[in-house]
C-alpha cells in the first residue's frame, strides 16, 4: 500500500514538472520577445536542456509505474533526482535566454 502511494505521488510530481517544462518550451521557443531578440545559441541550449529534462522525467514516470506494479525501485531513486536537477538547469537556461 505504501509503495503505491509513493509511486502515485512521484508520478503526480513528475507529470506536473513535465507539463511545466513542455509548456515553457512551447511558449518560450521564439527568439523575439518584448525586451529584444535572444541569440540562437541560447534558444538551442534552452530547447536541448528541455528535451533532456523531459526524457529524464519520462524515465522517472516509467520507473514510478514499475514501482506501482511492485517491481524494483532502485532506478526510480536515480532518475527522479536527475529529473529534478535537469528541471532546475532548464529553468536557468530559460532565464539566461530571456536575459540575453
matplotlib code that plots the C-alpha trace (Angstrom):
import matplotlib.pyplot as plt

x = [0.0, 2.7, 4.7, 1.6, 1.1, 4.7, 4.7, 1.5, 2.9, 6.1, 4.1, 2.0, 5.1, 6.8, 3.8, 3.4, 7.1, 7.0, 3.9, 5.6, 8.8, 6.8, 4.6, 7.7, 9.4, 6.5, 5.8, 9.5, 10.9, 10.6, 13.8, 11.9, 10.2, 9.3, 12.8, 14.6, 16.0, 17.7, 20.7, 20.1, 22.6, 20.6, 17.4, 19.1, 20.6, 17.2, 15.5, 18.1, 18.0, 14.2, 14.4, 16.8, 14.7, 11.6, 13.5, 14.6, 11.1, 9.6, 12.0, 11.1, 7.4, 8.2, 10.1, 7.2, 4.8, 7.2, 7.2, 3.4, 3.3, 5.6, 8.9, 12.3, 12.6, 16.3, 16.2, 13.5, 15.9, 18.3, 16.0, 13.9, 16.9, 18.3, 15.0, 14.8, 18.3, 17.6, 14.4, 16.4, 19.0, 16.3, 14.8, 18.3, 18.8, 15.4, 16.4, 19.7, 17.8, 15.5, 18.3, 20.5]
y = [0.0, 2.5, 1.8, 2.5, 5.8, 6.8, 5.8, 7.8, 10.9, 10.6, 10.2, 13.3, 15.4, 14.2, 14.8, 18.4, 19.1, 17.7, 19.8, 22.9, 22.2, 21.3, 24.4, 26.6, 25.1, 25.8, 29.3, 30.4, 29.0, 32.3, 34.4, 37.7, 38.9, 42.2, 43.1, 42.2, 39.2, 36.2, 34.7, 31.4, 29.7, 30.5, 29.2, 26.0, 25.4, 26.0, 23.6, 20.9, 21.2, 21.0, 17.8, 16.2, 17.2, 15.7, 12.5, 12.1, 12.9, 10.3, 7.7, 8.7, 8.2, 4.8, 3.8, 5.1, 2.9, -0.1, 0.6, 0.8, -2.7, -4.0, -4.0, -2.8, 0.9, 1.5, 3.2, 5.5, 6.8, 7.6, 9.2, 11.4, 13.4, 13.6, 14.9, 17.5, 18.8, 19.0, 20.9, 23.5, 23.5, 24.1, 26.9, 28.5, 28.1, 29.8, 32.7, 33.1, 33.0, 35.8, 37.8, 37.7]
z = [0.0, 0.9, -2.3, -4.4, -2.6, -3.0, -6.7, -7.2, -5.5, -7.6, -10.7, -10.0, -9.3, -12.4, -14.6, -13.2, -13.8, -17.3, -18.1, -16.9, -18.9, -22.0, -21.8, -21.1, -24.1, -26.4, -25.1, -25.0, -28.2, -30.1, -30.3, -30.3, -27.2, -25.6, -24.5, -27.7, -29.5, -28.0, -29.6, -31.5, -29.2, -26.1, -27.7, -28.7, -25.2, -23.6, -26.0, -25.6, -21.8, -22.0, -24.2, -21.8, -18.9, -20.5, -21.2, -17.6, -16.3, -18.7, -17.4, -13.8, -14.7, -16.2, -13.0, -10.8, -12.9, -12.3, -8.5, -8.6, -10.1, -7.3, -9.3, -8.1, -7.3, -7.5, -10.9, -9.6, -7.0, -9.8, -12.4, -10.1, -8.7, -12.3, -13.5, -10.7, -11.3, -15.1, -14.4, -12.5, -15.2, -17.9, -15.8, -15.6, -19.3, -19.9, -17.6, -19.5, -22.8, -21.7, -20.2, -23.4]

ax = plt.figure().add_subplot(projection="3d")
ax.plot(x, y, z, "-o")
ax.set_aspect("equal")
plt.show()
